[in-house]
Amino acid sequence: MYHLIPCSTIEHVGLKKGVDLWFDEEGMFKNPILNSIATKFYRQAYPHIPAEDLGIVGNAILTDNTKAGDFIK
């Protein structure tokens, strides 16, 4: 994962139905650009997160061990 993202500190967030989000924990300091795709998954899984929370910034990887299409509606 460290080589794929590339980073030195990875954060893991378990999402719904077997989908996992892996991202650079220090992404805000390196690449302060909102990752809209990763943020969409994050907010979908955790709708209680305040809107002021910026979301996922920088590089991220989504892994899925479910059937394709079960998670995204």
PDB file of N, CA, C and O in Angstrom:
ATOM      1  N   MET A   1       0.817  -1.192   0.000  1.00  0.00           N
ATOM      2  CA  MET A   1       0.000   0.000   0.000  1.00  0.00           C
ATOM      3  C   MET A   1       0.863   1.258   0.000  1.00  0.00           C
ATOM      4  O   MET A   1       0.553   2.235  -0.682  1.00  0.00           O
ATOM      5  N   TYR A   2       1.934   1.225   0.762  1.00  0.00           N
ATOM      6  CA  TYR A   2       2.784   2.411   0.860  1.00  0.00           C
ATOM      7  C   TYR A   2       3.337   2.815  -0.504  1.00  0.00           C
ATOM      8  O   TYR A   2       3.486   4.000  -0.799  1.00  0.00           O
ATOM      9  N   HIS A   3       3.637   1.823  -1.324  1.00  0.00           N
ATOM     10  CA  HIS A   3       4.179   2.108  -2.648  1.00  0.00           C
ATOM     11  C   HIS A   3       3.086   2.509  -3.630  1.00  0.00           C
ATOM     12  O   HIS A   3       3.344   3.278  -4.556  1.00  0.00           O
ATOM     13  N   LEU A   4       1.890   2.011  -3.447  1.00  0.00           N
ATOM     14  CA  LEU A   4       0.790   2.327  -4.353  1.00  0.00           C
ATOM     15  C   LEU A   4       0.256   3.739  -4.141  1.00  0.00           C
ATOM     16  O   LEU A   4      -0.138   4.410  -5.095  1.00  0.00           O
ATOM     17  N   ILE A   5       0.243   4.189  -2.883  1.00  0.00           N
ATOM     18  CA  ILE A   5      -0.368   5.500  -2.608  1.00  0.00           C
ATOM     19  C   ILE A   5       0.552   6.678  -2.936  1.00  0.00           C
ATOM     20  O   ILE A   5      -0.071   7.703  -3.212  1.00  0.00           O
ATOM     21  N   PRO A   6       1.693   6.764  -2.966  1.00  0.00           N
ATOM     22  CA  PRO A   6       2.904   6.594  -2.160  1.00  0.00           C
ATOM     23  C   PRO A   6       2.889   7.503  -0.929  1.00  0.00           C
ATOM     24  O   PRO A   6       2.596   8.695  -1.017  1.00  0.00           O
ATOM     25  N   CYS A   7       3.207   6.916   0.199  1.00  0.00           N
ATOM     26  CA  CYS A   7       3.202   7.667   1.446  1.00  0.00           C
ATOM     27  C   CYS A   7       3.965   6.893   2.509  1.00  0.00           C
ATOM     28  O   CYS A   7       4.458   5.791   2.267  1.00  0.00           O
ATOM     29  N   SER A   8       4.051   7.494   3.694  1.00  0.00           N
ATOM     30  CA  SER A   8       4.736   6.815   4.788  1.00  0.00           C
ATOM     31  C   SER A   8       3.783   6.472   5.933  1.00  0.00           C
ATOM     32  O   SER A   8       4.144   5.706   6.827  1.00  0.00           O
ATOM     33  N   THR A   9       2.568   7.030   5.915  1.00  0.00           N
ATOM     34  CA  THR A   9       1.585   6.744   6.954  1.00  0.00           C
ATOM     35  C   THR A   9       0.223   6.509   6.312  1.00  0.00           C
ATOM     36  O   THR A   9      -0.337   7.413   5.693  1.00  0.00           O
ATOM     37  N   ILE A  10      -0.307   5.308   6.457  1.00  0.00           N
ATOM     38  CA  ILE A  10      -1.588   4.953   5.853  1.00  0.00           C
ATOM     39  C   ILE A  10      -2.678   4.923   6.916  1.00  0.00           C
ATOM     40  O   ILE A  10      -2.488   4.397   8.013  1.00  0.00           O
ATOM     41  N   GLU A  11      -3.816   5.497   6.568  1.00  0.00           N
ATOM     42  CA  GLU A  11      -5.011   5.443   7.412  1.00  0.00           C
ATOM     43  C   GLU A  11      -5.986   4.465   6.758  1.00  0.00           C
ATOM     44  O   GLU A  11      -6.146   4.464   5.537  1.00  0.00           O
ATOM     45  N   HIS A  12      -6.625   3.646   7.562  1.00  0.00           N
ATOM     46  CA  HIS A  12      -7.600   2.674   7.065  1.00  0.00           C
ATOM     47  C   HIS A  12      -8.959   2.984   7.676  1.00  0.00           C
ATOM     48  O   HIS A  12      -9.079   3.185   8.884  1.00  0.00           O
ATOM     49  N   VAL A  13      -9.988   3.020   6.821  1.00  0.00           N
ATOM     50  CA  VAL A  13     -11.357   3.209   7.288  1.00  0.00           C
ATOM     51  C   VAL A  13     -12.207   2.106   6.673  1.00  0.00           C
ATOM     52  O   VAL A  13     -12.259   1.959   5.452  1.00  0.00           O
ATOM     53  N   GLY A  14     -12.861   1.345   7.513  1.00  0.00           N
ATOM     54  CA  GLY A  14     -13.781   0.326   7.020  1.00  0.00           C
ATOM     55  C   GLY A  14     -15.091   0.981   6.626  1.00  0.00           C
ATOM     56  O   GLY A  14     -15.704   1.687   7.428  1.00  0.00           O
ATOM     57  N   LEU A  15     -15.517   0.754   5.413  1.00  0.00           N
ATOM     58  CA  LEU A  15     -16.777   1.293   4.930  1.00  0.00           C
ATOM     59  C   LEU A  15     -17.825   0.201   4.969  1.00  0.00           C
ATOM     60  O   LEU A  15     -17.610  -0.820   5.621  1.00  0.00           O
ATOM     61  N   LYS A  16     -18.925   0.373   4.312  1.00  0.00           N
ATOM     62  CA  LYS A  16     -20.003  -0.620   4.328  1.00  0.00           C
ATOM     63  C   LYS A  16     -19.704  -1.811   3.427  1.00  0.00           C
ATOM     64  O   LYS A  16     -18.937  -1.711   2.469  1.00  0.00           O
ATOM     65  N   LYS A  17     -20.318  -2.925   3.751  1.00  0.00           N
ATOM     66  CA  LYS A  17     -20.370  -4.113   2.900  1.00  0.00           C
ATOM     67  C   LYS A  17     -19.022  -4.579   2.354  1.00  0.00           C
ATOM     68  O   LYS A  17     -18.926  -4.947   1.183  1.00  0.00           O
ATOM     69  N   GLY A  18     -18.001  -4.569   3.173  1.00  0.00           N
ATOM     70  CA  GLY A  18     -16.721  -5.113   2.747  1.00  0.00           C
ATOM     71  C   GLY A  18     -15.845  -4.178   1.946  1.00  0.00           C
ATOM     72  O   GLY A  18     -14.829  -4.605   1.397  1.00  0.00           O
ATOM     73  N   VAL A  19     -16.213  -2.913   1.866  1.00  0.00           N
ATOM     74  CA  VAL A  19     -15.391  -1.942   1.143  1.00  0.00           C
ATOM     75  C   VAL A  19     -14.496  -1.241   2.156  1.00  0.00           C
ATOM     76  O   VAL A  19     -14.958  -0.801   3.209  1.00  0.00           O
ATOM     77  N   ASP A  20     -13.217  -1.144   1.828  1.00  0.00           N
ATOM     78  CA  ASP A  20     -12.249  -0.485   2.699  1.00  0.00           C
ATOM     79  C   ASP A  20     -11.603   0.674   1.969  1.00  0.00           C
ATOM     80  O   ASP A  20     -11.355   0.609   0.765  1.00  0.00           O
ATOM     81  N   LEU A  21     -11.336   1.732   2.711  1.00  0.00           N
ATOM     82  CA  LEU A  21     -10.684   2.921   2.179  1.00  0.00           C
ATOM     83  C   LEU A  21      -9.328   3.059   2.845  1.00  0.00           C
ATOM     84  O   LEU A  21      -9.221   3.042   4.071  1.00  0.00           O
ATOM     85  N   TRP A  22      -8.301   3.195   2.033  1.00  0.00           N
ATOM     86  CA  TRP A  22      -6.921   3.353   2.503  1.00  0.00           C
ATOM     87  C   TRP A  22      -6.425   4.674   1.932  1.00  0.00           C
ATOM     88  O   TRP A  22      -6.537   4.903   0.727  1.00  0.00           O
ATOM     89  N   PHE A  23      -5.880   5.545   2.772  1.00  0.00           N
ATOM     90  CA  PHE A  23      -5.423   6.833   2.266  1.00  0.00           C
ATOM     91  C   PHE A  23      -4.229   7.348   3.054  1.00  0.00           C
ATOM     92  O   PHE A  23      -3.939   6.888   4.159  1.00  0.00           O
ATOM     93  N   ASP A  24      -3.556   8.303   2.463  1.00  0.00           N
ATOM     94  CA  ASP A  24      -2.374   8.915   3.072  1.00  0.00           C
ATOM     95  C   ASP A  24      -2.831   9.781   4.231  1.00  0.00           C
ATOM     96  O   ASP A  24      -3.508  10.790   4.029  1.00  0.00           O
ATOM     97  N   GLU A  25      -2.466   9.395   5.434  1.00  0.00           N
ATOM     98  CA  GLU A  25      -2.882  10.139   6.618  1.00  0.00           C
ATOM     99  C   GLU A  25      -2.347  11.574   6.608  1.00  0.00           C
ATOM    100  O   GLU A  25      -2.938  12.468   7.213  1.00  0.00           O
ATOM    101  N   GLU A  26      -1.243  11.781   5.928  1.00  0.00           N
ATOM    102  CA  GLU A  26      -0.646  13.119   5.858  1.00  0.00           C
ATOM    103  C   GLU A  26      -0.936  13.800   4.528  1.00  0.00           C
ATOM    104  O   GLU A  26      -0.243  14.745   4.150  1.00  0.00           O
ATOM    105  N   GLY A  27      -1.949  13.330   3.819  1.00  0.00           N
ATOM    106  CA  GLY A  27      -2.284  13.861   2.502  1.00  0.00           C
ATOM    107  C   GLY A  27      -2.561  15.355   2.486  1.00  0.00           C
ATOM    108  O   GLY A  27      -2.230  16.042   1.520  1.00  0.00           O
ATOM    109  N   MET A  28      -3.169  15.859   3.555  1.00  0.00           N
ATOM    110  CA  MET A  28      -3.490  17.280   3.607  1.00  0.00           C
ATOM    111  C   MET A  28      -2.232  18.140   3.569  1.00  0.00           C
ATOM    112  O   MET A  28      -2.259  19.261   3.061  1.00  0.00           O
ATOM    113  N   PHE A  29      -1.149  17.628   4.093  1.00  0.00           N
ATOM    114  CA  PHE A  29       0.090  18.386   4.118  1.00  0.00           C
ATOM    115  C   PHE A  29       0.857  18.283   2.808  1.00  0.00           C
ATOM    116  O   PHE A  29       1.630  19.177   2.465  1.00  0.00           O
ATOM    117  N   LYS A  30       0.642  17.188   2.073  1.00  0.00           N
ATOM    118  CA  LYS A  30       1.382  16.945   0.838  1.00  0.00           C
ATOM    119  C   LYS A  30       0.624  17.375  -0.406  1.00  0.00           C
ATOM    120  O   LYS A  30       1.191  17.999  -1.302  1.00  0.00           O
ATOM    121  N   ASN A  31      -0.648  17.042  -0.458  1.00  0.00           N
ATOM    122  CA  ASN A  31      -1.453  17.235  -1.661  1.00  0.00           C
ATOM    123  C   ASN A  31      -2.837  17.717  -1.238  1.00  0.00           C
ATOM    124  O   ASN A  31      -3.782  16.929  -1.209  1.00  0.00           O
ATOM    125  N   PRO A  32      -2.967  19.001  -0.911  1.00  0.00           N
ATOM    126  CA  PRO A  32      -4.228  19.480  -0.323  1.00  0.00           C
ATOM    127  C   PRO A  32      -5.377  19.628  -1.322  1.00  0.00           C
ATOM    128  O   PRO A  32      -6.071  20.645  -1.341  1.00  0.00           O
ATOM    129  N   ILE A  33      -5.565  18.607  -2.143  1.00  0.00           N
ATOM    130  CA  ILE A  33      -6.658  18.605  -3.108  1.00  0.00           C
ATOM    131  C   ILE A  33      -7.656  17.540  -2.675  1.00  0.00           C
ATOM    132  O   ILE A  33      -7.289  16.392  -2.427  1.00  0.00           O
ATOM    133  N   LEU A  34      -8.919  17.936  -2.589  1.00  0.00           N
ATOM    134  CA  LEU A  34      -9.964  17.017  -2.164  1.00  0.00           C
ATOM    135  C   LEU A  34     -10.075  15.854  -3.148  1.00  0.00           C
ATOM    136  O   LEU A  34     -10.143  16.059  -4.360  1.00  0.00           O
ATOM    137  N   ASN A  35     -10.092  14.646  -2.619  1.00  0.00           N
ATOM    138  CA  ASN A  35     -10.309  13.452  -3.426  1.00  0.00           C
ATOM    139  C   ASN A  35     -11.819  13.198  -3.397  1.00  0.00           C
ATOM    140  O   ASN A  35     -12.329  12.570  -2.470  1.00  0.00           O
ATOM    141  N   SER A  36     -12.522  13.685  -4.404  1.00  0.00           N
ATOM    142  CA  SER A  36     -13.981  13.651  -4.395  1.00  0.00           C
ATOM    143  C   SER A  36     -14.544  12.233  -4.429  1.00  0.00           C
ATOM    144  O   SER A  36     -15.592  11.979  -3.836  1.00  0.00           O
ATOM    145  N   ILE A  37     -13.883  11.320  -5.097  1.00  0.00           N
ATOM    146  CA  ILE A  37     -14.375   9.938  -5.153  1.00  0.00           C
ATOM    147  C   ILE A  37     -14.246   9.270  -3.785  1.00  0.00           C
ATOM    148  O   ILE A  37     -15.205   8.674  -3.294  1.00  0.00           O
ATOM    149  N   ALA A  38     -13.080   9.365  -3.174  1.00  0.00           N
ATOM    150  CA  ALA A  38     -12.880   8.769  -1.849  1.00  0.00           C
ATOM    151  C   ALA A  38     -13.791   9.432  -0.816  1.00  0.00           C
ATOM    152  O   ALA A  38     -14.324   8.758   0.065  1.00  0.00           O
ATOM    153  N   THR A  39     -13.970  10.748  -0.920  1.00  0.00           N
ATOM    154  CA  THR A  39     -14.836  11.469   0.013  1.00  0.00           C
ATOM    155  C   THR A  39     -16.284  11.024  -0.135  1.00  0.00           C
ATOM    156  O   THR A  39     -17.003  10.930   0.860  1.00  0.00           O
ATOM    157  N   LYS A  40     -16.720  10.750  -1.356  1.00  0.00           N
ATOM    158  CA  LYS A  40     -18.090  10.282  -1.587  1.00  0.00           C
ATOM    159  C   LYS A  40     -18.332   8.966  -0.846  1.00  0.00           C
ATOM    160  O   LYS A  40     -19.347   8.812  -0.167  1.00  0.00           O
ATOM    161  N   PHE A  41     -17.409   8.030  -0.976  1.00  0.00           N
ATOM    162  CA  PHE A  41     -17.539   6.750  -0.280  1.00  0.00           C
ATOM    163  C   PHE A  41     -17.515   6.947   1.233  1.00  0.00           C
ATOM    164  O   PHE A  41     -18.294   6.327   1.957  1.00  0.00           O
ATOM    165  N   TYR A  42     -16.631   7.801   1.700  1.00  0.00           N
ATOM    166  CA  TYR A  42     -16.482   8.081   3.134  1.00  0.00           C
ATOM    167  C   TYR A  42     -17.776   8.663   3.700  1.00  0.00           C
ATOM    168  O   TYR A  42     -18.262   8.205   4.734  1.00  0.00           O
ATOM    169  N   ARG A  43     -18.326   9.653   3.038  1.00  0.00           N
ATOM    170  CA  ARG A  43     -19.556  10.300   3.515  1.00  0.00           C
ATOM    171  C   ARG A  43     -20.767   9.367   3.401  1.00  0.00           C
ATOM    172  O   ARG A  43     -21.693   9.443   4.208  1.00  0.00           O
ATOM    173  N   GLN A  44     -20.753   8.505   2.413  1.00  0.00           N
ATOM    174  CA  GLN A  44     -21.843   7.539   2.250  1.00  0.00           C
ATOM    175  C   GLN A  44     -21.869   6.565   3.426  1.00  0.00           C
ATOM    176  O   GLN A  44     -22.938   6.193   3.909  1.00  0.00           O
ATOM    177  N   ALA A  45     -20.704   6.162   3.876  1.00  0.00           N
ATOM    178  CA  ALA A  45     -20.601   5.210   4.979  1.00  0.00           C
ATOM    179  C   ALA A  45     -20.795   5.878   6.341  1.00  0.00           C
ATOM    180  O   ALA A  45     -21.275   5.249   7.284  1.00  0.00           O
ATOM    181  N   TYR A  46     -20.419   7.157   6.441  1.00  0.00           N
ATOM    182  CA  TYR A  46     -20.498   7.879   7.707  1.00  0.00           C
ATOM    183  C   TYR A  46     -21.256   9.193   7.508  1.00  0.00           C
ATOM    184  O   TYR A  46     -20.641  10.260   7.518  1.00  0.00           O
ATOM    185  N   PRO A  47     -22.577   9.138   7.327  1.00  0.00           N
ATOM    186  CA  PRO A  47     -23.351  10.351   7.052  1.00  0.00           C
ATOM    187  C   PRO A  47     -23.413  11.329   8.221  1.00  0.00           C
ATOM    188  O   PRO A  47     -23.777  12.489   8.030  1.00  0.00           O
ATOM    189  N   HIS A  48     -23.063  10.882   9.428  1.00  0.00           N
ATOM    190  CA  HIS A  48     -23.092  11.760  10.599  1.00  0.00           C
ATOM    191  C   HIS A  48     -21.901  12.717  10.664  1.00  0.00           C
ATOM    192  O   HIS A  48     -21.892  13.629  11.491  1.00  0.00           O
ATOM    193  N   ILE A  49     -20.896  12.524   9.803  1.00  0.00           N
ATOM    194  CA  ILE A  49     -19.722  13.391   9.792  1.00  0.00           C
ATOM    195  C   ILE A  49     -20.178  14.804   9.410  1.00  0.00           C
ATOM    196  O   ILE A  49     -20.896  14.959   8.422  1.00  0.00           O
ATOM    197  N   PRO A  50     -19.786  15.830  10.159  1.00  0.00           N
ATOM    198  CA  PRO A  50     -20.217  17.193   9.845  1.00  0.00           C
ATOM    199  C   PRO A  50     -19.775  17.639   8.442  1.00  0.00           C
ATOM    200  O   PRO A  50     -18.707  17.251   7.969  1.00  0.00           O
ATOM    201  N   ALA A  51     -20.593  18.443   7.796  1.00  0.00           N
ATOM    202  CA  ALA A  51     -20.300  18.928   6.443  1.00  0.00           C
ATOM    203  C   ALA A  51     -19.011  19.743   6.407  1.00  0.00           C
ATOM    204  O   ALA A  51     -18.354  19.819   5.369  1.00  0.00           O
ATOM    205  N   GLU A  52     -18.647  20.354   7.538  1.00  0.00           N
ATOM    206  CA  GLU A  52     -17.407  21.151   7.591  1.00  0.00           C
ATOM    207  C   GLU A  52     -16.158  20.291   7.482  1.00  0.00           C
ATOM    208  O   GLU A  52     -15.087  20.786   7.130  1.00  0.00           O
ATOM    209  N   ASP A  53     -16.292  18.992   7.786  1.00  0.00           N
ATOM    210  CA  ASP A  53     -15.162  18.076   7.667  1.00  0.00           C
ATOM    211  C   ASP A  53     -14.775  18.009   6.193  1.00  0.00           C
ATOM    212  O   ASP A  53     -15.590  17.658   5.341  1.00  0.00           O
ATOM    213  N   LEU A  54     -13.552  18.341   5.912  1.00  0.00           N
ATOM    214  CA  LEU A  54     -13.094  18.453   4.536  1.00  0.00           C
ATOM    215  C   LEU A  54     -13.273  17.161   3.743  1.00  0.00           C
ATOM    216  O   LEU A  54     -13.581  17.207   2.552  1.00  0.00           O
ATOM    217  N   GLY A  55     -13.088  16.037   4.373  1.00  0.00           N
ATOM    218  CA  GLY A  55     -13.181  14.767   3.676  1.00  0.00           C
ATOM    219  C   GLY A  55     -11.805  14.171   3.465  1.00  0.00           C
ATOM    220  O   GLY A  55     -10.883  14.436   4.238  1.00  0.00           O
ATOM    221  N   ILE A  56     -11.661  13.371   2.428  1.00  0.00           N
ATOM    222  CA  ILE A  56     -10.401  12.695   2.137  1.00  0.00           C
ATOM    223  C   ILE A  56      -9.595  13.568   1.180  1.00  0.00           C
ATOM    224  O   ILE A  56     -10.083  13.984   0.129  1.00  0.00           O
ATOM    225  N   VAL A  57      -8.376  13.828   1.562  1.00  0.00           N
ATOM    226  CA  VAL A  57      -7.493  14.685   0.773  1.00  0.00           C
ATOM    227  C   VAL A  57      -6.296  13.873   0.304  1.00  0.00           C
ATOM    228  O   VAL A  57      -5.698  13.133   1.085  1.00  0.00           O
ATOM    229  N   GLY A  58      -5.950  14.007  -0.953  1.00  0.00           N
ATOM    230  CA  GLY A  58      -4.782  13.325  -1.489  1.00  0.00           C
ATOM    231  C   GLY A  58      -5.105  11.942  -2.035  1.00  0.00           C
ATOM    232  O   GLY A  58      -6.254  11.630  -2.346  1.00  0.00           O
ATOM    233  N   ASN A  59      -4.076  11.131  -2.143  1.00  0.00           N
ATOM    234  CA  ASN A  59      -4.186   9.804  -2.748  1.00  0.00           C
ATOM    235  C   ASN A  59      -4.934   8.823  -1.852  1.00  0.00           C
ATOM    236  O   ASN A  59      -4.827   8.873  -0.627  1.00  0.00           O
ATOM    237  N   ALA A  60      -5.693   7.928  -2.484  1.00  0.00           N
ATOM    238  CA  ALA A  60      -6.447   6.923  -1.741  1.00  0.00           C
ATOM    239  C   ALA A  60      -6.654   5.688  -2.610  1.00  0.00           C
ATOM    240  O   ALA A  60      -6.575   5.747  -3.837  1.00  0.00           O
ATOM    241  N   ILE A  61      -6.924   4.567  -1.940  1.00  0.00           N
ATOM    242  CA  ILE A  61      -7.241   3.311  -2.615  1.00  0.00           C
ATOM    243  C   ILE A  61      -8.504   2.758  -1.979  1.00  0.00           C
ATOM    244  O   ILE A  61      -8.632   2.739  -0.755  1.00  0.00           O
ATOM    245  N   LEU A  62      -9.429   2.312  -2.802  1.00  0.00           N
ATOM    246  CA  LEU A  62     -10.622   1.615  -2.332  1.00  0.00           C
ATOM    247  C   LEU A  62     -10.461   0.139  -2.663  1.00  0.00           C
ATOM    248  O   LEU A  62     -10.136  -0.208  -3.798  1.00  0.00           O
ATOM    249  N   THR A  63     -10.681  -0.728  -1.690  1.00  0.00           N
ATOM    250  CA  THR A  63     -10.666  -2.160  -1.943  1.00  0.00           C
ATOM    251  C   THR A  63     -12.066  -2.690  -1.654  1.00  0.00           C
ATOM    252  O   THR A  63     -12.776  -2.169  -0.795  1.00  0.00           O
ATOM    253  N   ASP A  64     -12.446  -3.726  -2.379  1.00  0.00           N
ATOM    254  CA  ASP A  64     -13.809  -4.235  -2.305  1.00  0.00           C
ATOM    255  C   ASP A  64     -13.791  -5.755  -2.381  1.00  0.00           C
ATOM    256  O   ASP A  64     -13.240  -6.330  -3.319  1.00  0.00           O
ATOM    257  N   ASN A  65     -14.393  -6.399  -1.395  1.00  0.00           N
ATOM    258  CA  ASN A  65     -14.501  -7.853  -1.456  1.00  0.00           C
ATOM    259  C   ASN A  65     -15.966  -8.271  -1.604  1.00  0.00           C
ATOM    260  O   ASN A  65     -16.342  -9.387  -1.245  1.00  0.00           O
ATOM    261  N   THR A  66     -16.784  -7.368  -2.135  1.00  0.00           N
ATOM    262  CA  THR A  66     -18.200  -7.662  -2.392  1.00  0.00           C
ATOM    263  C   THR A  66     -18.404  -7.844  -3.884  1.00  0.00           C
ATOM    264  O   THR A  66     -17.471  -7.682  -4.670  1.00  0.00           O
ATOM    265  N   LYS A  67     -19.620  -8.180  -4.269  1.00  0.00           N
ATOM    266  CA  LYS A  67     -19.938  -8.236  -5.701  1.00  0.00           C
ATOM    267  C   LYS A  67     -19.981  -6.815  -6.235  1.00  0.00           C
ATOM    268  O   LYS A  67     -20.499  -5.922  -5.565  1.00  0.00           O
ATOM    269  N   ALA A  68     -19.458  -6.595  -7.402  1.00  0.00           N
ATOM    270  CA  ALA A  68     -19.420  -5.270  -8.010  1.00  0.00           C
ATOM    271  C   ALA A  68     -20.820  -4.665  -8.041  1.00  0.00           C
ATOM    272  O   ALA A  68     -21.788  -5.327  -8.414  1.00  0.00           O
ATOM    273  N   GLY A  69     -20.909  -3.419  -7.650  1.00  0.00           N
ATOM    274  CA  GLY A  69     -22.160  -2.683  -7.740  1.00  0.00           C
ATOM    275  C   GLY A  69     -23.041  -2.776  -6.503  1.00  0.00           C
ATOM    276  O   GLY A  69     -24.025  -2.042  -6.406  1.00  0.00           O
ATOM    277  N   ASP A  70     -22.724  -3.652  -5.553  1.00  0.00           N
ATOM    278  CA  ASP A  70     -23.561  -3.767  -4.362  1.00  0.00           C
ATOM    279  C   ASP A  70     -23.463  -2.544  -3.461  1.00  0.00           C
ATOM    280  O   ASP A  70     -24.413  -2.212  -2.751  1.00  0.00           O
ATOM    281  N   PHE A  71     -22.316  -1.874  -3.489  1.00  0.00           N
ATOM    282  CA  PHE A  71     -22.083  -0.772  -2.562  1.00  0.00           C
ATOM    283  C   PHE A  71     -22.618   0.557  -3.083  1.00  0.00           C
ATOM    284  O   PHE A  71     -23.217   1.320  -2.326  1.00  0.00           O
ATOM    285  N   ILE A  72     -22.414   0.836  -4.343  1.00  0.00           N
ATOM    286  CA  ILE A  72     -22.790   2.134  -4.892  1.00  0.00           C
ATOM    287  C   ILE A  72     -24.239   2.082  -5.358  1.00  0.00           C
ATOM    288  O   ILE A  72     -24.629   1.190  -6.111  1.00  0.00           O
ATOM    289  N   LYS A  73     -24.999   3.009  -4.921  1.00  0.00           N
ATOM    290  CA  LYS A  73     -26.406   3.092  -5.329  1.00  0.00           C
ATOM    291  C   LYS A  73     -26.640   4.408  -6.017  1.00  0.00           C
ATOM    292  O   LYS A  73     -27.759   4.690  -6.445  1.00  0.00           O
TER     293      LYS A  73
END
